[in-house]
């Protein structure tokens, strides 16, 4: 069909309202900063002066972050794709799918295989799909499960095609989460193919049983991820014998990859695993496009590949387009979303704003990447020539990507894919694949520096995407009505904080490096897009603002020290108006993306908790790294849950198990504000100082309200999800010390 493959338009009136809000809010900020600058030295007492200077610095930091965040909302756009206008299947380009798993104890093999099966079932020519599973644990269970998944998929793919199944992850399909109108129910509500469905369900249950039996047989605890293991690359279709050859010919290629690991040699976490897959797939299939998926992020809409090709095959977009990013949508979210696991601000608001400035930020999973873009992430792109300025000098290529002749040939051919027949007819290919999966292959090359996914941060997606944009490339954001991918969000408070801590540390790695978005890439990337990257990079610095506002005003309240204008003055209205304006704007944003008051409060509360805990620890991690005391580690989030934990999450009850040190600052903030609120109200009543201390009473009350789950977990709850006494004792004692020291300091 003729016509454009996609369309884009500016979201109105959202863009206009955002700019009006920005103008109004900026005037309030300037007024507050003027007030602080003119009153900071109005009290000569040293303790009061330090408190006011600290508050002023915190407000300057918050203002700085707010200015950087303007780009995220300046010009939001939406896109519509027309996959029916794509060329015939025979003309579609091949796609390599990358799935990464690292620990079968934290990432259940059955869930990982659901992701694999759903990707094998994409609505795309099967001969043009190739899937590579990276297993950093080198687990026998994962390899066994992958073989079982291939056998099951040989029946599942035909079933999906025959019955037009729309949800192609079997666990989601058989759990009853399928949509009306797909297999099992026709337009009239009549059951169709019931016998086939029941037969397939029995096959799936048997498939799960075999994997779970293997977990017991192999004794996962004795076979968990080791620090050393050799490279292993297995062509699954050659290992599976119970699938006829004619069926194998109709299925995508499936490859198991476990890279070599040795003690003393950095393995570079997820970025290192992705780069091994990039090299191995380069000599095995060399597809021009790559889909990267987290192991728990299954394909919910089989049409995502065709939707992505609406951008990659568009002649106006394609020459400069590096990747198409899809949203991360979670299927395990409770109605109240107490941990704010949907990441709704990023995927429903911010990325739309980035899309008009050069493209969204690379987000770890659910993106279709042009392979050529990764072979030189810092190579400047010539828009006039319309192609990459790569060199044909073999020696230079060897210095950049290593000594593999097959990989060099694949890069030079670029658009030519290796066929499966050629792969099977050449034994040395697999030998070469093991070589490039070794941990020593990257030595003295540019992998992780200029080639592949970059190693400068544990958030390799953000850092790689930033360098692609700095190289003059673009990206596109596709937000279809049906979620293309569904993943699992943390259902445990400690896992949520741990995940946020890793993100915070990784973002700050970039912020305090030579690649800081404020100073790097100034020629090739727009000012507004650079502001978007800088906002995310410095966002964990909000911990300083939150902790300052959570501790200094309540301590001053307890001691009768006023830090804000009197309630009877016009300046008080400026502070109150600023807060009301922020609340109204944030509520409006939540409501426009199908939110509610409850979801808004969950989002605001978790922002405060993340800032006080995860972001603070991320900031400490980067500080210790900068002075050479420690290195930042990639901590895997546990994706295995128990029934009681899920039950508490569904009921909207916080689960504090395993929180440990991450709960420390949250307990201190809760206890200090509770004590200061009670003592402050007593002081206000006794001294009749409502006028001077009202703002601080309101701030302490807000902090106590946000900390209620902590207070409840300490003193009210008796279940296993409460905060254990062992974790609460030290912060409780320190809270007493902080309140006591505050009293002594302000009494001087």
NORVENGI-V369338 format. One line per field, one symbol per residue. ss: DSSP state (@ for helix, = for strand, . for the rest). phi: phi as a letter, one per 20 degrees, with the letter a starting at -180 (. if undefined). burial: # if it has 9 or more other ideal C-beta (glycine too) atoms within 8 Angstrom, else .. Layout:
ss=???
phi=???
burial=???
This chain:
ss=.....=====...@@@@@@@@@@@@@@@@@@@@@@@@@@......@@@@@@@@@@@@@@@@@@@@@@@@@@@....=====.@@@...@@@...=======.......@@@@@@@@@@@@.....@@@=======....@@@@@@@@@@@@@@@@@@@@@@@@......@@@@@..........=.....=..@@@@@@@@@@@@@@@@@@@@@@@@..@@@......=..====@@@@.....@@@@....======..=.......@@@@@@@@@@@@@@@@....======...==....@@@@@@@@@..@@@@..======..==.............@@@@@@@@@@@@...........====@@@@......==....==.....@@@@@@@@...@@@@@@@@@......@@@@@@.@@@@@@@@@@..........=...=........@@@@@@@@@@@...=====......===.....@@@@@@@@@@@@@@@@@@@...............@@@@@@@@@@@@@@@@@@@@@@@@@@@@@@@@...........@@@@@@@@@@@@@@@@@@@@@@@....@@@@@@@@@@@@@@@@@@@@@@@@@@@@@@................@@@@@@@@.........@@@@@@@@@@@@@@@@@@@@@@@@@@@@..@@@@@@@@@@@@@@@@@.@@@@@@@@.........@@@@@@@@@@@@@@@@@@@@@@@.
phi=.epffbccbffcegfffffffffffffffffffffffedfdfceffffffffffffffffffffffffffffcfbfccccdcffeffggfefffceddcdccbfedcggfffffffffffegfbgffddcdddedfemefffffffffffffffefffffffdlfeddegfffeenefefoegobefenefcmffffffffffffffffffffffffelgfecfgdfcaffbcceffeeededgfffffedffcceccffccfndgdmlfffffffffffffeeclffccddcffddefecfefffffffefefffeggdeebdddfeddedefgelfdleflfffedcffffffedqpfegcnbmcddfggfefbfdffdeffembfeeeefffffffedoeffffffffffleeefefffffecggffffffffeffeffgmddfndcdmfedfbfeffgffffffffenecccddcffegfcccdegdcffffffffffffffffgfgdcfeggfcdmfeecfffffffffgffegfffgffffffedfgfffgfdmeedcfffedfffffffffffffffffffffffdmebgfffffffffffffffdgffffffffffffemeadedeefffdecdffffffffemdfdefmflffegfffffffffffffffffgffffeldgfedgffffffffffffeggffffeddfcffefffgfeeffffffffffffffffffef
burial=....##....#..##.###.##.##..##.###.##...#......###.################.#######.####.###.##.....#############.##.##############.#.#.############.####################..#.#########....#...####......##..##..##.##..##.###.##..#.#..###.....#######..#..#...##..###########.....#.##############################################..##.############..#..###################################.#####.#.##......#.......##.###.#.###.##..#..##....#.....##.########.##..####..##############################..#############################.#.###..##..##..####################################.###...##.#####..##..#######.#.#...##.##################.##.##......#....###.#...##.##...#####.#..################.###.##....#...#####.###.##.##.######......###...##..##.##..##..##..#..
